[in-house]
Amino acid sequence: MLLQNRAIIALGLRMCSTHVSKGPLVDAARPSSDMAEFRKVFSKAQHIAIITGAGVTAESGLPTFRGKDEHWRKWKSQDLATPEAFSRNPSRVWEFYHYRRELVLSKKPSAAHFAIAECEARLRKQGRSVVVITQCIDDLHRQAGSKHVLKIHGNLMETRCVSCGHVTLNKQSPICAALKGKGSPGPDVADAQIPVDKLPRCDKSDCHGLLRPNVVFFGETLDSHILTKVEKELEVCDLCLVVGTSSIVYPAAMFGPQVASRGIPVAEFNMTTTPKTEYFSYHFAGPCGTTLPPALA
Ligand SMILES: [Zn+2]
């Protein structure tokens, strides 16, 4: 938590220490939605940072555990995705994540995922770079073909041993025999109450520790190595896209405004405006699967 706070404070201080101007392109009262103008900026950009959030995941048909699909059984994800909940009831928390893993395995990347991946591949051939900085814990950016992805909230398809810390990619379905057919989300479904030795376990020799999903639970520290990489990308990018995120979860909510404060154009692609829209040069309203492909074509 301390590190996370430090990271947030560091970003915050940086923002406060710079005049948070709206960049040279946005002298008008609000961001532009002029796609032709955006396309001119895009055609000149060498290093593009694309920040993505739950909206991109939702367009693949995955629940975001926010708003109307906030619940799994009678709990909200904030009640389950915590270190306390996991140590109190690892079986229930594993059922929740097993449900989410199985859903991800059944879904395909959306038009927005593909537009981003194709853009990265095309620009790479021209010596230009695209990095995806995502809050999504699913694997859909990589499935779509994105190579350079920084996952600040972890990866649903990875496990981490609570004893030895070993992290590994694991796409097994089900992840262990005891979870087969478990994890149904209905409000009246009873807990499976799987004994802890039947939950996913570490296969490192002599360890056999309990595994957990390698995701950042509420109240946990973000990986400082990944945050350092994100910081570097935000410092060198000459165009930033903020895609499908409500810009309310920190520190990611600050990334776009931080780039804008350097006078770099930032374009937001989202269903609605957000608390950060006013900092940005461009805002394109609508599903990102509709707005993004022509923007990045
Ligand atoms: Zn282990």
Boltz pocket constraint, residues with backbone or C-beta under 6 A from the ligand:
constraints:
  - pocket:
      binder: B
      contacts: [[A, 161], [A, 162], [A, 163], [A, 164], [A, 165], [A, 166], [A, 202], [A, 203], [A, 204], [A, 207], [A, 208], [A, 209]]
      max_distance: 6.0
